[in-house]
Structures are given as C-alpha cells and as structure tokens.
Amino acid sequence: MTVKNWTLVRRQDALKKRAALLQAIRRFFIDHRYLEVETPHRIPSPAPESYIDAIPSGDWFLQTSPELCMKRLLAAGYERIFQICRCWRAGERGSLHLPEFTLLEWYRSESDYLDLMDECEALIQTVATDTGWGEKISSRGREIHLSSPWERLPVEEAFQRFSRISMREAMGNGLFDEVIVQEIEPRLGIEKPTFLYDYPAERGALARLKKEDPSLAERFELYLGGIEIANAFSELTDPKEQRERFLAEEAYRREQKKSPYAMPEKFLIELMAMPPSAGIALGIDRLVMVFLDGTSIDEVVAFTPEEL
C-alpha cells in the first residue's frame, strides 16, 4: 500500500515559491559582484550574546550565525561576500522560530549601515519583481507596498510614537525588549517596510557606536508586516572594545547560569585588520513566510522538528 505524507504534498507549492525566491536572491548578489562563500557550520566558540544560546556539538557548537567567520574573510581582504546557510539556536520554537533555520548574511567593506539599508531595499524589490510579486505583497489582510522610499524610523522616535515610556526609561527599568516586542514591533512595516535604526549603545551587540552620539549604535532591523526580517550593523572593528563587550555578555550569561563560551580569540586577533564594513543577517524562512502570506514559519519549510 502506498502511503503519502499529505502535509508534505500540501507544501509543494510553497517550496517551489521558496526555491524561486532563493534563486532570485542569488542572482541579485552575483549581479552586484558578491562572492558566495561557505564557512563551517560547526565552530569552537560562538559570539557570546545574552539572549542567544548555541547548541553543543561535541566540544564545539553549531553556529548561531556565520558572522565571525565571514568577518575574518573581510579582514583577509574579501570585499563583498554573501552566504545562505543553516544556523541553530537552542530553545527557539514558535510560529516565527525554528531551532534550525536558514539565514542569509552579506558583508561589504568600506560601507556602513545606511548603505545596507539601500541595498536591502533594492534586494527585496528586485526579488519581488523577478518572482512575479511586483511592487506589493499581501500579509495578514494588508498590502505592503515595496516601492521606494521605505520608512526609516529611529528607535527613540518609535518609543515616542508607540510606547507608554521613553527609550531611556525602558532601558533603565529593564523593559526595552518587552516594549519593543509588545508595543512597537506589531506597528512596524504595515503599509511599507520599516527600518528601525539607531539602537541604544547597550543593544549594540557587534555594532559600531555613532561618532556624533556614542549613546547610540549604528544598527537597524527591518520589519515587514510587523515581523522582524533582518538585523544589520556598521561593524565594530576595535578589538579592545569588542573584547570588553564579549566579556560583559559572558558575565551576564554566567549570572543567568548559562553555559560559558570561550573567547573567539582568532576572530579578535584578526579584527584589527578588518576595514570599515557593514553586515546584515536576513531570515529566509520569515521572508518567505511574509511573501506567501503565511501565519507560521512551519508552512514554508520542508520539515519541522516535530515531523522528523
């Protein structure tokens, strides 16, 4: 007797459209003189971040992002690189999260986060045109218009517009992430995509601080239909400052009884050679979900963890 997995049968159209989007993304980067690279999925140490937990693989870890390896390529003289790869994060599961997911990352030397806003806008517009969506997509009963210009909204202004408290009050009371998720994110990228930018320095991660205002980091996140799609930085290239940030993150992880990570020493040693650069991570699964007007990330992947 032949037994068909009807869940997989029903996903066939979504997976064909996903493949078309991936092919269009690759064409965009090839046309813009980017080199496609592949870096190891299994690494000795991830970048220590308070809210991201790596999955152990023997004495090493499965990558949470290809960021450190790709930045080492920039430091070695690679000017434009991109990668579409699998990444893993422990404890992430929900309608917008998978513990194993697909990430697009790209990096440009002699660039900053404003350059990446322009390029991110051009990428998604080009992909939408090449795959037949045109200048608008439908998501959750609304039309998102992709024509330029897209909204660019400073984080501080977003708090003033949508939140009950200011950005600095939220930081001081430990409520920044809660307010972002509950009050601000659902209102972003509704009619046009939104770049939320200039995060407080304490949320800078691996981003460079603004020269004119060191209380802010040159970081942005892209939102479509209230969903975060991408996270980008003007990259920090000061190894001393980066080490201090890593140590602070690692101290917080220890306070939270999380597994410690070794310092990524080779990355820190080579960071000094990295030119002024910008980098961005874009969630492929979420992008496909928004383009296909899905309600869950499960609809646009071949298998969920529960189906294996």
Backbone torsions as a table, in degrees:
resi	resn	phi	psi	omega
1	MET	NA	132.7	178.5
2	THR	-83.8	128.1	179.1
3	VAL	-116.9	119.1	178.3
4	LYS	-99.5	142.9	171.9
5	ASN	-87.4	99.2	-172.3
6	TRP	-69.5	-23.5	174.4
7	THR	-63.1	-43.3	177.7
8	LEU	-67.2	-37.5	177.8
9	VAL	-59.9	-44.5	-177.6
10	ARG	-67.1	-24.2	-178.7
11	ARG	-84.9	-3.2	-172.1
12	GLN	-59.0	-44.5	179.9
13	ASP	-63.5	-42.9	179.3
14	ALA	-62.2	-40.5	-178.4
15	LEU	-71.0	-31.1	174.7
16	LYS	-66.9	-41.6	178.6
17	LYS	-69.0	-36.4	175.8
18	ARG	-60.2	-45.9	-179.9
19	ALA	-60.6	-40.9	179.1
20	ALA	-63.4	-40.3	177.9
21	LEU	-64.5	-42.8	178.7
22	LEU	-62.8	-41.6	179.3
23	GLN	-64.6	-38.8	178.4
24	ALA	-67.4	-37.1	177.1
25	ILE	-62.0	-45.7	-180.0
26	ARG	-61.8	-42.5	179.7
27	ARG	-60.7	-40.2	180.0
28	PHE	-57.9	-48.5	-176.6
29	PHE	-71.3	-35.8	175.9
30	ILE	-63.6	-42.9	179.1
31	ASP	-65.3	-24.6	-179.7
32	HIS	-100.7	21.8	170.4
33	ARG	65.0	35.7	173.8
34	TYR	-93.2	146.8	174.2
35	LEU	-95.6	125.6	175.0
36	GLU	-80.3	128.6	-177.6
37	VAL	-122.8	161.1	173.6
38	GLU	-129.6	123.3	177.7
39	THR	-115.8	161.7	-174.8
40	PRO	-60.6	141.5	175.1
41	HIS	-80.0	-24.8	-176.0
42	ARG	-109.6	120.7	-171.6
43	ILE	-131.6	156.8	-177.7
44	PRO	-72.6	-27.6	-177.7
45	SER	-158.1	126.3	173.8
46	PRO	-82.4	168.7	172.2
47	ALA	-67.3	126.3	-179.4
48	PRO	-69.6	120.2	177.4
49	GLU	-133.0	138.9	-172.0
50	SER	-59.4	-37.8	-169.0
51	TYR	-109.8	11.8	178.0
52	ILE	-125.3	127.0	-179.3
53	ASP	-115.1	126.9	179.6
54	ALA	-80.6	155.1	177.4
55	ILE	-95.8	121.8	-179.1
56	PRO	-63.1	147.3	173.6
57	SER	-137.6	91.2	-170.4
58	GLY	65.9	-132.0	177.2
59	ASP	-85.2	-4.9	-179.9
60	TRP	-108.7	-163.2	-177.8
61	PHE	-139.0	151.6	167.8
62	LEU	-75.8	137.3	-173.9
63	GLN	-62.7	139.1	170.5
64	THR	-88.0	-16.3	179.9
65	SER	-170.2	151.7	175.8
66	PRO	-84.3	13.0	-169.7
67	GLU	-53.7	-51.7	-173.4
68	LEU	-63.8	-43.4	180.0
69	CYS	-66.3	-39.2	-178.9
70	MET	-68.4	-34.5	176.6
71	LYS	-69.3	-31.7	175.3
72	ARG	-65.5	-33.0	174.5
73	LEU	-66.8	-40.9	175.4
74	LEU	-59.3	-43.4	-180.0
75	ALA	-63.8	-26.1	179.4
76	ALA	-85.6	-1.7	174.3
77	GLY	111.8	0.8	175.5
78	TYR	-72.7	129.9	-171.4
79	GLU	-95.3	-37.9	-179.0
80	ARG	-138.8	115.1	-177.3
81	ILE	-136.3	148.8	173.9
82	PHE	-141.6	161.2	-178.7
83	GLN	-153.6	137.1	170.5
84	ILE	-114.8	115.4	-169.8
85	CYS	-147.6	168.6	174.8
86	ARG	-86.4	140.6	175.6
87	CYS	-134.1	160.8	-175.1
88	TRP	-135.4	138.9	175.0
89	ARG	-142.3	131.1	-176.1
90	ALA	-72.1	143.1	171.7
91	GLY	74.3	11.2	-178.4
92	GLU	-103.5	107.4	178.3
93	ARG	-153.5	130.2	179.7
94	GLY	172.3	-170.5	-177.6
95	SER	-66.5	-21.1	179.1
96	LEU	-115.6	6.4	-173.7
97	HIS	-135.9	142.1	170.1
98	LEU	-132.5	146.0	176.5
99	PRO	-68.3	-24.6	172.8
100	GLU	-123.7	123.5	-172.6
101	PHE	-144.3	172.4	-177.9
102	THR	-108.2	128.1	-177.1
103	LEU	-121.8	138.7	168.7
104	LEU	-103.9	124.5	172.9
105	GLU	-125.9	140.1	172.4
106	TRP	-142.4	151.5	-174.5
107	TYR	-135.8	142.1	176.6
108	ARG	-130.7	130.7	173.2
109	SER	-80.1	161.0	-179.2
110	GLU	53.7	41.3	-179.2
111	SER	-140.9	166.5	174.4
112	ASP	-134.4	-176.0	-174.0
113	TYR	-66.2	-25.5	176.5
114	LEU	-68.3	-39.0	175.3
115	ASP	-60.5	-39.8	-178.9
116	LEU	-71.0	-29.9	173.3
117	MET	-59.2	-47.9	179.3
118	ASP	-60.1	-44.3	-176.0
119	GLU	-71.0	-37.4	177.9
120	CYS	-63.3	-41.9	177.1
121	GLU	-61.1	-46.4	-179.9
122	ALA	-64.7	-39.6	179.3
123	LEU	-58.5	-53.8	-174.3
124	ILE	-68.9	-36.3	175.5
125	GLN	-63.0	-44.1	-179.6
126	THR	-65.3	-44.7	179.7
127	VAL	-62.3	-42.3	179.1
128	ALA	-62.6	-41.2	179.0
129	THR	-67.9	-45.9	-176.1
130	ASP	-66.6	-25.4	-177.1
131	THR	-103.6	7.1	171.4
132	GLY	95.0	1.2	178.7
133	TRP	-78.9	-30.6	179.9
134	GLY	80.0	-140.0	-172.3
135	GLU	-96.0	5.4	177.6
136	LYS	-151.9	152.5	174.8
137	ILE	-129.0	155.9	177.6
138	SER	-104.0	133.1	179.5
139	SER	-145.3	120.8	175.8
140	ARG	54.0	43.3	175.2
141	GLY	81.9	5.9	179.8
142	ARG	-125.3	153.7	174.4
143	GLU	-96.5	129.3	175.0
144	ILE	-104.3	117.8	-177.7
145	HIS	-88.6	126.3	-173.9
146	LEU	-95.2	-3.4	-179.4
147	SER	-67.1	149.9	-179.8
148	SER	-74.7	154.6	-1.8
149	PRO	-88.6	150.4	174.1
150	TRP	-84.5	158.7	-179.7
151	GLU	-70.3	135.8	174.1
152	ARG	-122.3	113.3	-169.7
153	LEU	-124.6	114.9	175.3
154	PRO	-62.9	146.1	-178.6
155	VAL	-57.7	-43.3	-178.8
156	GLU	-59.8	-41.5	178.3
157	GLU	-67.3	-36.1	177.8
158	ALA	-61.6	-39.9	176.3
159	PHE	-64.1	-41.8	179.1
160	GLN	-63.2	-36.2	-174.5
161	ARG	-81.4	-39.0	-168.6
162	PHE	-117.1	-14.7	-171.1
163	SER	-107.6	158.4	177.2
164	ARG	-79.8	-15.4	-179.7
165	ILE	-132.8	165.2	-179.6
166	SER	-78.4	166.6	178.7
167	MET	-60.7	-44.1	-177.6
168	ARG	-69.8	-35.1	174.8
169	GLU	-63.9	-41.2	179.3
170	ALA	-62.8	-41.8	178.7
171	MET	-64.5	-44.6	-176.8
172	GLY	-66.0	-28.4	-177.7
173	ASN	-101.5	9.0	179.0
174	GLY	67.4	28.5	-175.9
175	LEU	-112.8	6.4	-173.2
176	PHE	-56.4	-53.5	-176.2
177	ASP	-65.7	-38.8	179.4
178	GLU	-61.6	-45.5	-179.2
179	VAL	-67.1	-41.9	178.2
180	ILE	-56.6	-50.0	-174.7
181	VAL	-69.5	-44.1	-171.7
182	GLN	-86.4	-35.9	-171.3
183	GLU	-109.6	-28.9	-172.5
184	ILE	-102.3	-52.3	-175.9
185	GLU	-51.5	-44.9	-177.1
186	PRO	-62.3	-14.2	-177.3
187	ARG	-101.6	3.8	-174.5
188	LEU	-102.2	142.5	175.3
189	GLY	68.3	30.9	-174.5
190	ILE	-81.5	-50.2	178.8
191	GLU	-100.7	-32.0	174.6
192	LYS	-137.9	152.0	175.2
193	PRO	-57.7	147.3	-178.2
194	THR	-122.1	129.9	168.6
195	PHE	-95.4	113.6	174.7
196	LEU	-93.6	117.9	-169.3
197	TYR	-136.9	170.2	-177.1
198	ASP	61.7	71.3	179.3
199	TYR	-78.0	155.6	173.6
200	PRO	-58.8	147.0	-175.5
201	ALA	-54.8	-32.4	-179.6
202	GLU	-65.8	-17.2	177.0
203	ARG	-110.2	27.9	-175.9
204	GLY	-80.6	-21.2	-178.7
205	ALA	52.7	-113.1	-179.2
206	LEU	-103.5	23.2	-176.4
207	ALA	-92.6	150.7	174.4
208	ARG	-74.2	144.0	175.5
209	LEU	-80.5	152.4	-179.9
210	LYS	-72.9	132.4	-179.4
211	LYS	-62.0	-41.8	-176.2
212	GLU	-78.2	-14.8	178.9
213	ASP	-155.5	86.9	-176.5
214	PRO	-64.9	-5.3	175.4
215	SER	-77.1	-7.4	-178.9
216	LEU	-120.7	149.3	177.7
217	ALA	-108.4	145.2	179.7
218	GLU	-80.7	77.6	-177.0
219	ARG	-133.8	144.0	170.9
220	PHE	-138.7	156.9	169.9
221	GLU	-123.7	143.4	179.3
222	LEU	-102.6	134.4	179.6
223	TYR	-122.0	136.3	172.5
224	LEU	-128.2	120.9	178.0
225	GLY	58.9	36.3	179.4
226	GLY	78.2	9.4	-176.8
227	ILE	-117.4	130.4	175.9
228	GLU	-70.2	126.4	-177.8
229	ILE	-107.9	-35.5	-173.0
230	ALA	-147.5	157.6	180.0
231	ASN	-137.4	127.8	-171.6
232	ALA	-139.3	155.3	-179.9
233	PHE	-137.7	150.7	148.8
234	SER	-77.8	121.9	-166.8
235	GLU	-75.0	138.3	172.2
236	LEU	-73.1	128.6	-179.0
237	THR	-119.0	7.8	178.7
238	ASP	-91.6	108.5	-175.8
239	PRO	-64.0	-32.1	179.3
240	LYS	-66.1	-48.2	179.6
241	GLU	-65.1	-38.3	179.5
242	GLN	-64.8	-41.5	177.5
243	ARG	-60.9	-43.1	179.8
244	GLU	-61.1	-40.0	178.6
245	ARG	-67.2	-41.6	178.5
246	PHE	-61.9	-42.2	-179.7
247	LEU	-64.2	-38.5	178.1
248	ALA	-65.1	-42.2	178.2
249	GLU	-64.8	-40.2	-179.2
250	GLU	-67.2	-37.3	176.8
251	ALA	-63.2	-40.6	178.0
252	TYR	-64.6	-42.2	179.0
253	ARG	-59.3	-42.1	179.8
254	ARG	-64.6	-39.9	177.3
255	GLU	-59.7	-35.2	-179.0
256	GLN	-86.0	8.6	179.0
257	LYS	62.7	31.6	177.8
258	LYS	-92.4	158.7	-178.7
259	SER	-62.6	133.8	179.2
260	PRO	-76.1	153.1	173.9
261	TYR	-114.9	146.7	171.7
262	ALA	-72.8	151.6	175.8
263	MET	-64.6	134.9	176.2
264	PRO	-76.8	77.0	-169.6
265	GLU	-62.1	-41.2	-179.0
266	LYS	-62.4	-39.6	176.1
267	PHE	-61.5	-47.0	-177.4
268	LEU	-65.1	-36.7	179.0
269	ILE	-64.9	-41.9	-175.4
270	GLU	-83.4	-13.5	-175.7
271	LEU	-59.8	-32.7	-179.3
272	MET	-59.6	-26.9	-178.7
273	ALA	-85.4	-5.1	-177.0
274	MET	-77.6	129.4	178.8
275	PRO	-74.0	169.3	172.6
276	PRO	-53.0	126.5	-171.2
277	SER	-148.1	166.6	174.6
278	ALA	-137.1	146.8	-179.3
279	GLY	-143.0	156.3	-175.9
280	ILE	-146.7	143.0	173.7
281	ALA	-116.3	127.4	-177.7
282	LEU	-123.9	127.8	-178.5
283	GLY	-78.9	109.6	-178.1
284	ILE	-63.2	-44.7	-177.4
285	ASP	-59.8	-43.7	179.2
286	ARG	-67.2	-40.9	179.2
287	LEU	-60.5	-46.2	179.0
288	VAL	-62.3	-42.0	180.0
289	MET	-59.1	-44.2	179.9
290	VAL	-66.4	-45.0	180.0
291	PHE	-60.6	-35.6	-177.7
292	LEU	-91.7	5.9	179.3
293	ASP	56.4	43.7	179.1
294	GLY	-85.2	165.5	177.2
295	THR	-106.7	-12.5	-179.6
296	SER	-147.8	146.7	177.6
297	ILE	-63.4	-22.2	-179.9
298	ASP	-60.9	-25.4	-175.1
299	GLU	-75.0	-14.4	-171.0
300	VAL	-122.1	15.5	174.2
301	VAL	-120.7	154.5	-177.8
302	ALA	-66.8	-44.6	-179.3
303	PHE	-136.0	139.0	167.6
304	THR	-90.8	163.8	179.6
305	PRO	-58.6	-35.1	-176.8
306	GLU	-69.5	-18.2	-177.5
307	GLU	-92.2	-2.5	-177.2
308	LEU	-88.0	NA	NA
